[in-house]
Amino acid sequence: MDPSGLKLNFWENGPKPGQFYSFPGSSLTPGCGPIKHTLNPMVTGTSVLGVKFTGGVIIAADMLGSYGSLARFRNISRLMKVNDSTILGASGDYADYQYMKQIIEQMVIDEELLGDGHSYSPKAIHSWLTRVMYNRRSKMNPLWNTVVIGGFYNDERWLEFSNLAVCLGLFSVRLFFVSMQPLMREVVENKVEITKDEARALIERCLKVLYYRDARSYNRHEIAIVTKEGVEIVGPMSCETNWEIAHMVSGFE
Amino acid sequence: MVGVEDLVHFRYYVSSKTINKLIQVHDRIFCCIAGSLADAQAVTKAAKFQISFHSIQMESPPLVKAAASVLKELCYNNKEELQAGFITAGWDRKKGPQVYTVALGGMLLSQPFTIGGSGSTYIYGYADAKYKPDMSKEECLQFATNALALAMGRDNVSGGVAHLVVITEEGVEHIVIPGDKLPKFHDE
């Protein structure tokens, strides 16, 4: 140290022969290994909604793949038909969903080839998927998704979700869990069952509110309905939005 | 039709102002690379080999989707280490002309048209406004050239020369437009 108190670090932290030099201000620290990107989702999907009704289950998701705040892919399907009794919707990283979709489709094909009349039940798919996601999470290489699985098998409805951490149940929504709960509870609470039309109306209303309030949503969605008759995926559809109050807004004081 | 500009930068230094980011992966399939060019070139080298091997095994030219899937597999399985995005476009006998994009995390999507790379953020609006389905070759060339020129104009880390390739059943046509011959827009 210089007696005048000034530190002259002209070459103090400069490049040394035979050693890796990190430029000042760089965020890379040498020698810490390869940069890991699996802990960051890239193209993501927002909420997935699910409701049980008399005779089946509805799942809905919008068709947007966001790249941060950029609405990059506006026509992607986040719902898939697993087999005639099960549907699956995913939010989170879309590349991981595509990977999951590929594996599940192959599993279903292999199962059909066995030709014994059995097919995967929604509970089986959910259980398997939860184990897979837990295993990946434990290896610090998660499938960055929250998945909603719905089904109608042996006259019983099934609706559960599974995400990169743990599995829990009931009406499953990803990001806007809290804001959708009151809307959904209002219709469903105190009633043992709701009809298919009520469920569909509820879902569409929730999708509309999500479009208004979720900054990562888009006004194009798909709905998947599973009943005893099988699976029907309806879409792409858009919600009618009401902007009448815009005229009434005047200033901020 | 695919088009790219050709600037490579390392922080603030332009390492190369004329590098071709359009890589021919097979006779009628081209790939545009973006992101870390070292990663992208390594991936396309591996992909090119796999695709030509696949095409020899199948005894027919590969499907564009197959080429795009090879890139996707490489990107998805190595997503921790790689930072590269691709646009694969080409012509095959089964579906005709197609465009596929492989985004950073390894997702694969087929689209009527797509834009990518750092400069693409500045032209999403232009592309959405000016794209029409079923354009003729000249309209398409104009659309791509304008889009590239606008992106290069606003993105600091894009620039130089525009490379375009037109791929049809009959063959492949390269068009190179040097920086001074690009269309001029409002520039103040």
Boltz contact constraints between the chains, C-beta under 6 A:
constraints:
  - contact:
      token1: [A, 34]
      token2: [B, 81]
      max_distance: 6.0
  - contact:
      token1: [A, 36]
      token2: [B, 80]
      max_distance: 6.0
  - contact:
      token1: [A, 37]
      token2: [B, 79]
      max_distance: 6.0
  - contact:
      token1: [A, 37]
      token2: [B, 80]
      max_distance: 6.0
  - contact:
      token1: [A, 38]
      token2: [B, 79]
      max_distance: 6.0
  - contact:
      token1: [A, 38]
      token2: [B, 80]
      max_distance: 6.0
  - contact:
      token1: [A, 42]
      token2: [B, 104]
      max_distance: 6.0
  - contact:
      token1: [A, 42]
      token2: [B, 105]
      max_distance: 6.0
  - contact:
      token1: [A, 43]
      token2: [B, 103]
      max_distance: 6.0
  - contact:
      token1: [A, 43]
      token2: [B, 105]
      max_distance: 6.0
  - contact:
      token1: [A, 43]
      token2: [B, 107]
      max_distance: 6.0
  - contact:
      token1: [A, 73]
      token2: [B, 109]
      max_distance: 6.0
  - contact:
      token1: [A, 93]
      token2: [B, 105]
      max_distance: 6.0
  - contact:
      token1: [A, 94]
      token2: [B, 107]
      max_distance: 6.0
  - contact:
      token1: [A, 95]
      token2: [B, 76]
      max_distance: 6.0
  - contact:
      token1: [A, 95]
      token2: [B, 105]
      max_distance: 6.0
  - contact:
      token1: [A, 95]
      token2: [B, 106]
      max_distance: 6.0
  - contact:
      token1: [A, 95]
      token2: [B, 107]
      max_distance: 6.0
  - contact:
      token1: [A, 98]
      token2: [B, 107]
      max_distance: 6.0
